Amino acid sequence: MAVDFGRVLTAMVTPFGKDLAVDFQQARKLARYLVQSGSDGLVVCGTTGESPTLTKDEKIELFRVVVEEVGGQATVIAGTGSYNTAESITLTQMAEKVGVDGVMLVAPYYNKPSQDGLYEHFKAVANSTNLPVMLYNIPGRTGVNVLPATVARLAQIENIVAIKEASGSLDQVSELRRSLPDDFAIYSGDDSLTLPMMALGAKGVVSVCSHVVGLRIKEMVNAFTAGNTTLATQIHLELFPIFKTMFITTNPVPVKAALNLLGYQVGAPRLPLVEATAQEKETIKNVLASLKLI
């Protein structure tokens, strides 16, 4: 299955109102803004979108409004994975009916399946849909590492076409690139590792920082792809402080604070996450000011 999700994908935050209800109107505005500021695609209801605290109905409506707003201009990838295979299948099938371009499946968290369990989980969800599938490996959040050998097995399933890799290990990225077909796309799941991972054969990034510096990230990725590694490195080093600042506490707390400071009303996170502290907000404000964003 030949699929091109794009090179710069944004893991979109979910805007909430003062009552912490999903603000669907603001989600439309945010989706439009992200596409105008360099995003080739949007991942909706991923971890950055606070998926664990969203209901199934909220997720489906978010998929629907984002497809309605930017479908055709950008790829819309629905975060439909969870630690419950049957529920992941149901949500994936519902997302397909809404008209998304693909789904992202995070490794099941908390229940810590074996490598065989991971394989069977992803296979079952992929077999339930015609949509292209992006796997998501983030051991720091899930407690389990999807090993390259398991990804290589999964890559033999026709509609499993990409992975968002956030293990933090460049050796693991090298292993993935060696063992996967050339057309299987690897995306960085860490903004600060995008450039190093592209040097090892990654296609691009599923980014958090693109909410704030999307056009510059796009420039960096395009420069590297065009062979201008000097410029790509220069942009990476310029953006490095914001790459780190957006993770000074649990994502998406800092990026929501940054967007609110920039005038995009995305609200606070839902419990169990809480807003950035006064000190964290000051740090975020300083890095935005240093990049002349405020």
C-alpha positions in Angstrom: 0.0 0.0 0.0 1.8 3.2 -1.2 0.9 6.0 1.2 2.4 9.4 1.8 1.3 11.0 5.0 3.7 13.9 4.5 6.9 14.8 6.3 5.8 17.3 9.0 2.8 16.0 10.9 1.4 17.7 14.0 0.2 15.8 17.0 -2.7 18.2 17.6 -3.8 19.3 21.0 -7.4 19.1 21.9 -8.8 22.6 22.8 -11.1 22.8 25.9 -13.3 25.6 27.1 -13.4 27.0 30.6 -15.6 24.1 31.7 -13.1 21.6 30.1 -15.7 20.6 27.4 -14.1 20.0 24.0 -14.2 23.3 22.0 -14.9 21.9 18.5 -15.0 25.4 17.0 -11.5 26.1 18.3 -10.4 22.7 17.1 -11.4 23.7 13.6 -9.5 27.0 13.9 -6.4 25.2 15.3 -6.5 22.6 12.5 -6.6 25.4 9.9 -3.8 27.4 11.5 -1.6 24.3 11.7 -2.1 23.5 8.0 -1.3 27.1 7.1 1.9 26.9 9.3 3.6 24.0 7.7 1.8 20.8 8.7 1.4 18.2 5.9 -0.9 16.3 8.2 -2.5 16.2 11.6 -2.7 13.4 14.2 -6.0 13.9 16.1 -6.6 12.4 19.5 -3.1 11.1 20.1 -1.5 11.5 23.5 -0.8 15.2 22.8 -4.6 15.4 22.2 -5.2 13.9 25.7 -6.8 10.8 24.3 -7.0 8.9 27.6 -9.4 11.6 28.9 -11.6 11.9 25.8 -14.8 9.9 25.4 -15.4 7.8 22.2 -18.1 10.3 21.1 -15.7 13.3 21.6 -13.0 11.5 19.6 -15.4 10.7 16.7 -16.6 14.3 16.6 -13.0 15.6 16.6 -12.1 13.3 13.7 -15.3 14.6 11.9 -14.7 18.3 12.3 -11.0 18.1 11.5 -11.7 16.1 8.3 -14.4 18.6 7.4 -12.1 21.6 8.0 -8.8 20.5 6.4 -9.5 17.2 4.6 -8.0 17.3 1.1 -5.5 20.0 2.2 -3.7 17.8 4.7 -3.8 14.2 5.8 -5.9 13.5 8.9 -4.7 10.6 11.0 -6.9 9.4 13.8 -5.4 8.2 17.1 -7.4 5.1 17.7 -5.0 2.8 19.6 -5.4 2.0 23.3 -4.7 -0.9 25.7 -7.9 -2.6 24.7 -7.8 -4.3 21.3 -11.5 -4.7 20.8 -12.1 -1.0 21.6 -9.2 0.0 19.3 -10.9 -2.0 16.5 -14.3 -0.3 17.1 -12.8 3.2 17.2 -10.7 2.5 14.1 -13.8 1.4 12.1 -15.7 4.4 13.3 -12.9 6.7 12.3 -12.8 5.0 8.8 -16.5 5.8 8.4 -15.8 9.5 9.2 -13.3 9.7 6.3 -9.9 10.0 8.0 -6.8 9.2 5.9 -5.2 6.8 8.3 -4.9 5.7 11.9 -2.1 5.8 14.5 -2.0 2.9 17.0 0.0 3.4 20.2 1.5 0.3 21.8 -0.9 -0.9 24.5 0.0 0.8 27.7 -0.1 -0.4 31.3 -0.9 -4.1 30.5 2.7 -4.7 29.1 2.1 -7.3 26.3 4.9 -9.5 25.1 6.4 -9.0 21.6 4.0 -11.7 20.3 1.1 -9.9 22.1 2.1 -6.6 20.5 2.2 -8.3 17.1 -1.2 -9.9 17.5 -2.8 -6.6 18.8 -1.5 -4.5 15.9 -2.4 -7.2 13.4 -5.9 -7.5 14.7 -6.6 -3.8 14.4 -4.9 -3.5 11.0 -7.0 -6.4 9.7 -10.2 -4.7 10.8 -9.7 -1.7 8.5 -8.8 -0.7 4.9 -7.0 2.4 6.3 -3.2 2.7 6.3 -1.8 2.3 9.8 1.1 4.1 11.6 2.4 2.3 14.7 3.5 4.4 17.7 6.3 3.2 19.9 6.9 5.3 23.1 8.2 3.1 25.8 8.5 5.9 28.3 4.7 6.3 28.3 3.6 2.7 27.6 6.1 0.6 29.6 6.8 -1.6 26.6 9.2 -1.2 23.7 8.1 -2.5 20.3 11.3 -4.0 19.1 12.6 -3.7 15.5 12.1 -7.4 14.8 8.4 -7.0 15.8 8.0 -4.0 13.6 9.6 -5.9 10.7 7.0 -8.7 11.1 4.2 -6.1 11.2 5.6 -4.4 8.1 4.6 -7.5 6.1 0.9 -6.7 6.8 -0.1 -4.6 3.7 -1.7 -1.6 5.4 0.9 -1.2 8.2 3.0 1.4 6.5 4.7 3.7 9.1 6.0 4.0 12.6 6.2 7.0 15.0 9.4 6.0 16.9 9.9 7.7 20.3 12.2 5.2 22.1 14.9 7.9 22.2 17.4 5.4 20.9 19.2 6.2 17.6 20.6 2.7 17.6 17.0 1.4 17.5 16.3 3.8 14.6 19.3 2.4 12.7 18.0 -1.2 13.4 14.6 -0.2 12.2 15.9 1.3 9.0 18.1 -1.7 8.3 15.2 -4.2 8.8 12.3 -2.4 7.2 11.3 -2.1 3.5 12.5 1.2 1.9 8.9 2.5 1.5 8.1 1.9 5.2 8.1 5.4 6.7 9.8 6.1 10.0 8.8 9.3 11.8 10.6 10.9 14.8 8.4 11.1 17.8 10.8 13.5 19.5 11.2 17.0 18.1 14.8 17.2 19.2 15.7 14.0 17.4 14.1 14.8 14.0 17.3 15.8 12.3 19.4 13.0 13.7 16.7 10.5 12.8 16.4 11.9 9.3 20.2 11.3 8.9 19.4 7.7 9.6 16.7 7.4 7.1 13.5 8.7 8.8 11.0 10.5 6.6 10.0 13.3 9.0 8.4 14.0 12.3 5.2 13.8 14.3 5.7 17.0 16.1 4.5 18.8 19.1 6.6 22.0 18.6 5.1 22.5 15.1 2.1 24.1 17.0 4.5 27.0 17.6 7.3 26.9 15.0 5.8 24.8 12.3 7.2 26.8 9.4 10.7 26.6 10.7 10.4 22.8 11.3 9.2 22.5 7.7 12.2 24.5 6.5 14.6 22.3 8.5 13.0 19.1 7.0 13.0 20.5 3.5 16.6 21.7 3.8 17.8 18.3 4.9 15.8 16.5 2.1 17.3 18.9 -0.5 20.8 18.0 0.8 21.4 21.3 2.5 22.6 19.8 5.8 24.3 22.9 7.0 21.1 24.9 6.9 19.1 22.0 8.5 21.6 21.9 11.3 21.5 25.7 11.8 17.7 25.6 12.1 17.8 22.6 14.5 20.2 24.4 16.8 18.1 27.6 16.7 15.0 25.6 17.6 16.7 23.3 20.1 15.7 25.4 23.2 12.1 25.3 22.3 12.3 21.5 21.5 13.5 21.0 25.1 11.2 23.6 26.7 8.0 22.0 25.3 8.9 19.0 27.4 9.8 20.6 30.8 6.8 18.9 32.2 4.4 16.3 30.9 3.2 16.9 27.3 0.9 18.6 26.4 1.0 20.9 29.4 3.8 23.1 28.0 2.5 23.4 24.5 -1.0 24.2 25.7 0.5 27.0 27.8 2.5 28.2 24.8 -0.5 28.3 22.5 -2.5 30.2 25.1 0.3 32.7 25.4 0.3 33.1 21.6 -3.5 33.9 21.7 -4.8 30.5 20.6 -7.4 29.6 23.2 -6.9 25.9 23.8 -7.6 26.0 27.5 -6.2 23.9 30.3 -5.5 20.2 30.2 -8.0 17.8 31.8 -7.2 16.0 35.1 -5.1 14.1 35.9 -2.9 16.7 34.1 -2.8 20.2 35.5 -1.8 23.6 34.0 1.9 24.7 33.9 3.1 26.3 37.1 3.9 30.1 37.2 7.6 29.2 37.0 7.1 26.9 34.0 5.0 29.5 32.2 7.8 32.0 32.7 10.3 29.6 31.2 7.9 29.0 28.2 7.4 32.8 27.8 11.1 33.4 27.8 11.8 30.9 25.0 8.9 32.2 22.9 10.3 35.7 23.4 13.9 34.6 22.5 12.5 33.3 19.1 10.6 36.6 18.7 7.2 34.8 18.8 5.8 37.1 21.4 
